[in-house]
């Protein structure tokens, strides 16, 4: 049987690709048989071009009238660890409020400034300041593009804030965000139920467990306590 020619309808292995997919010309072996076509979508992210700062674990523990906010210090850019001792927590309103963030550092700092302004405007009322920041974050054309999650807490309340307008107060006084947040939160709930650790020790142990599971979380912790 003679070898198949490249322009033969039997030999052709070209196919119609969906919009946005790069088409590769068919190739043939020395005997004239078609080689399989590799498919690559041009919209697939390139690991070097789409490298973004991410990877954080922030945990808030409320127990026995104590509030502890703890965060790891690792900053990851793509597949590289860029920093081990980043500070992802902040004290606000004369040290009466603690806040932590997951996401873009520049965006989080902008949100911290606006949130502290809201605290000043509402005389330290954490719930009112949180609601107003969430409303502004969702509606403002510039703010809506900020990519971060915030945990804010004072002696009475804890809230998780997002750009979707979420203002969430946890039922059990435990709250976590970031890539390792689910691990830290699970560990904290188990320790809260089955141990007699104080708030700070419980938070430290839960974060240690999260750092052993999440590759974007390290064991260089920053702790804020009220």
N, C-alpha and C positions, 0 to 999 in steps of 0.2 A: 504494500500500500504506500503510495507516494506521501511525502511529508505535507502537512497542512500549510497552506500559505497564510501569511499574516492577515491578508484582507479577505480570507475565506470566512463566510458567515458561521461555519462550524468552529473555526479556530478562534474567532474573536471572543474575548472574555470581557469586553467593555460592557459597562452597565450604566444605566441612568442613575446619577447620584442625587441625593436630596440637596436642596439649596444650601449653600455655605460649605459644601464639601469639595475638597480639591481632587480633581480627576487626574489620574496617572495613566500615561500611554501604556498599552499592553506590551509586555516583553515576551520573547520566545526563546526556547532552548535551542541548542545547535541542531537538534533533530526536527525543529519546527513546531514543537509542542508549546502551548501557551503556559506562562507562569502565572500563579495567582496574583491578583492585584492587592497591594496593601492599601488600606483605607485610612485616611487621616483628615479629620475635620479641622479646617483652618481656624475654627473658633475655639479649639482645645487650648487651654492655657499653657504657656511655656513656663517651666519651673523657674527660670531665671527672670523672665519678664514680669511674672505675676507674683513675685516674692513680696510678701507683706508681713509687717510686724504683727505677731499674734501669739497666742498661747499664754494663759494666765490662770491662776486660781486664787480667788478671793473668798474668804469664809467669814461669816459673822455669827457669833455664838452669844446667846443671852441666857444667863443662868444665875439664879440667886442674887438678883439685883446688880449683877455685873454684866457688862457688855464688852466683848472682845472682837476686834476686827483684825484679821490676819491675812497677809498676802505673800506669795512667793516673789522671788526677785529675778526670774529668768525672762529674757527677751529673745525671741526667736525670729530670725529673718530667713524665710524660705526653709532650707534644711541646715541652717547654721545658727548656733547660739551666739548672739551678739553681746549679751550682757548678763551677768549673774547676780547683780546686786541692785536692780532697779527698785525704785520705791513707788508702789502702786496704791498707797494709802495717804490720807491727808486729814489733818484736824482743822475744823472750821468753827467759826462763830465763838471765838474766845475759848477754843478747845472743848466746847460743850457738844460738838457734833463730830463724828468720825465718818469718813467716806472712803470708798475703794472703787477701783474701776477695772474693767476688762475691755480691751479694744485699743484703738489708736490713742497714743499718749497725748498728742496735740489736741485731739478732739476732746479727750477727757479733761484736760486742763482748762479748756475753754468752758466746758460744762461746769467744772468746779467753780470757776469765777462767777458764772451766772447763778449757780445755786447759792453761793455765799451771798450774792446780792439779794436773792429772794429771802434768805434767812434774815438779813438785815431789814428788809422791807416788812417782813411779818413778825418781827421781834422774836426770832428764834423758834417760831411755830413750825416744827419739822414737817408735819402732815400738809399744812397749807403751802409751805415752800416747795414740797415735793410735787404736789398737784399742779401748781402754777408752772414749775419748770417743765413738767411732762407736757402740759398743754402748749407751752411756747416751743418746746423741742419738736413737737409734732407739726405745728402750724407754720412756724417760721421757715422761709425758703432756704435760708442759709443753714439753720440749725438742723433741719431735717436730713441733711447729708452727713451729719456727724455720726460716726460709727463707734459706739461704746455702750456699755452697760454700767450702771452705778448701783452700789449699795450704800445707803446712808442710814445712820443710826444715832440716837441720843439715849439718854437714860430711860426713856419711856417707850420708844418705838423704833422699829426697823422697817425700811422700805427698799424695794428693788425698783429702779427706774429704767425705762427704755425709751427709744425714739418712737415707738409705736403708740405712745401715750399710756403705757402701763405704769401703774403705781401699786405695787403688790406688797402687802404686809404678811409675812409668814405666820402660820398658826402656832408653831412650836418655838419661835424665837431663833430658828436656825435658817440661814440663807447663804447661798453660794452662787458664784458666777464664774465663767471662764471655761477653758478646755478641760480642766480637772475638777470643775465645780461639782459634778454629780458624784464623783468619788469622795470628795471631801464632805459633802452633805450626807452621803450614806454612812460614812464612818462616824461623823458627828452624831447622827441620830442613834446609831447603835451604842456609842459610848455614853450618850445622855441617858439611855434606857438601862444600860447594864453596867455602869461604873459610877463611882462616887468622885470622879475628878472634878476639880473646880473649873470655871469657865476658861481660864487661860490654858491650863494643862490639857483640857479636852480639845480646844481649838488647835493647839500645837500637835497633838497626837493625830487628830483627823487630817491635818495638813501633811504630816509626815507620811501617812498612808497614801494620800493622794499623790505625793511626789514620787512614790515608789511605783505608781501605776501609770501616771500621765507623763509622757516624754517631754511635754512642754512646760513642766512644773519642776522647780528645784527645791532644795531644802534650806535656802537662804530666806528666812521669814522676817517680815516686818510686822510688828504687833502694836496695835493701838488699843488702849483699854480705858473704859469709863467706869 
